[in-house]
Amino acid sequence: MRNWMPSLGTCARVGLVGLVLVSAPATRAAQPRFEPNWESLDKRPCPEWFLDAKFGIFIHWGLYSVPSWGKVGEYAEWYWNKMSDKKPSNAWWQYHKANYGENFDYKEFAPQFRAELFNANQWADLFARSGARYLVPTSKHHEGFCLWPSAEATRTWGRPWNAAEIGPKRDLMAELAEATRQRGLKFGFYYSLYEWYNPLWLSDRKRYVDEHMFPQFKDVVSRYKPAIIFSDGEWDLPSKDWRSEELLAWLFNESPCKDEVVVNDRWGKECRHKHGGYYTTEYAAGMKDASHPWEESRGMGFSYGYNRAERLDDYKSARELILVLVDLVSRGGNFLLDIGPNGDGTVPVIMEQRLVEMGDWLKVNGEAIYGTRCAPRPCQWTDGKQPEQKFGEYMVKYSLMDQVGQQPRNGQAVKQVFFTKKPGALYAITAGWPGRELVLRRIKVSDGASVTLLGVPGALRHKVQGDSLAIAMPELAPDQAPCRHAFVLRIAGAELLPE
C-alpha cells in the first residue's frame, strides 16, 4: 500500500467555534474514486486516526458466551464447531453432553443469551477508563448469530437468529455504538464473512455471498457507520468469490463512513499481508516495522471468547499487557486487546482489572503512545546475545517477558528501553525502573535539551558523553512513583540515531 501515512499535523487543527469564522472554500477537491480491484483499493491512504489511536478493545460476545467453555489453550468462541465432532475422544463434545445433554442443539443457547445485566454505559465507561481509543465488537462470529436486527440472518437460517428477535430482544450494537461515541471513542465491528452451518453456505456458496453476506454487510455498515471493520472467516474462498473488491469499492466510495473507515486484510484466502488497509496478526508478535499499518490482536488469556476453564495463571498480568502495548507501538503497530463478556452481559472482573490498570498507566504516559511514530530504532538492548524473534500472521511465539529488563539475563540481551517519537520529542520507555542512572546510546543531543520523567515535576540532570546520554533518575519513595511497570522519559532536543 503506497502513501499511507498522512501528515501528523492533520489531527492538530482545531476550530474555535464562536471566535473565528472560517469561510468554506468555494470548491472542494474531488475525492478519488476507487475501482473494484486491489490495484486501486490498495492506494487508499490509511485514515490517520488509526495511526494515532494505538490501543483498541476487541469484544467477542455471542451465543458461545453462554457455555463460555473450551479446552484451555483453544478459542472458546469456536464451541459450536468444536463440539460438533461427536467422537468419544473429543473433549468439547464430552463436556457438552455431560452438561447440556446429547440432544441439546446449539441453537437452544439463543434464548439463554439474555444479556440481562448488560449496560452499555457501564461498558463504555470501562473502555474510556482503560485508555482505549476504539472499540471492535463482534457484530457476528462464525456462528452467524447477529447482535443487531439482521433480516438476512433470520431469513437464511429459517429461525430468529439475531439478538433483536430472540434472547435479549435488543439491538445490542446500537446501544454500544451510542454509548461508545458519547465518550469520544471510535466505534467499529468485527464481521465474519462465512458462517459454519448456515444452510445457504452449505448448499450454494455463490447464493450465500449474493443473497446473504453482501446485503447483510451493507446493512450493518449503513446502520452503524463504523470507523473500523475487522473482517474474518475469509479463508475458504478467494476475494473474487467473496466479491470483496466490489464491496470495498462501495465502502470507500458510497457508504456513510467512506472517509473515516479503516479495514483490515482478511477479504479472501490470498489477501492476508498482501491487500487491505492494515495487516493483522493474531496471538503473535506483530510486524517488524512500520512499512505498512498493522495491528496485533489477542485475548488476556488463551481465548477471545470467555473461557471459564482458564485460571489466574492463564491470564497475562497488567505489567505484561502494558509492555506488550509499548513494544508493539515502538514498532509502529496497534494493540487490539480482547475481552470476552458473559452471556448475561457482564465483563469478568479480572478483565476489568487489567483494563483499569492499563488505563492508570496511560493517564500518566499516554503522551508517549498516542499520536507517536517510530523512532529510527524501536528499542535499546543491553549487552549480550540478542534472542531471535520471528514475525508472522498467526500464533508466532512471543515471550516478551523473557526479552525485557534492565540487565542481561543468563547471557542473553534484553530490551532495556523502547522508543517512540513526536515532533520535538523523543520518548524513552523503560522496562521497569532503571536505577540511579539510565544511559541511552546512539543519540544526538542538542544544546539546551531537556529531560523529564512523565508524572514527576521538574527537569532531570543529564550529561552528554559522546553519542550517549546519561540521565540521573530522581530518588523517589515507592509512594512517589508516578506509575508502575514502565516509566517514560521525555527528551526534547534530541534525535535517536540508527544502530
Secondary structure, DSSP 4 states (H G I P E B T S, - for coil): --S----GGGGG----TTT---PPPSS-PPPPP--SSHHHHTTSPPPHHHHHH-EEEEE--SGGGTT----TTS-GGGHHHHHTS--TT-HHHHHHHHHH-TT--GGGGTTT---TT--HHHHHHHHHHHT--EEEEEEE-TT--BSS--HHHHHHHTS--BTTTSTT-S-HHHHHHHHHHHTT-EE-EEEES--TT-HHHHH-HHHIIIIIIHHHHHHHHHHH--SEEEEE--TTS-HHHHTHHHHHHHHHHTSTTTTT-EE-S-SSTTTTTTSSSSEEEESS---SSSSS-EEEEEESSS-SS--TT--GGGSPPHHHHHHHHHHHHHTT-EEEEEE---TTSPPPHHHHHHHHHHHHHHHHHGGGTTT-B--SSSEEE-SSBPPP----SBS----GGGSBSSS-BTTB--EEEEEEEETTEEEEEEES---SEEEE-SEEEEEEEEEEETTS-SBPPEEEETTEEEEEPP---GGG-SSSSEEEEEEEEEEEPP-
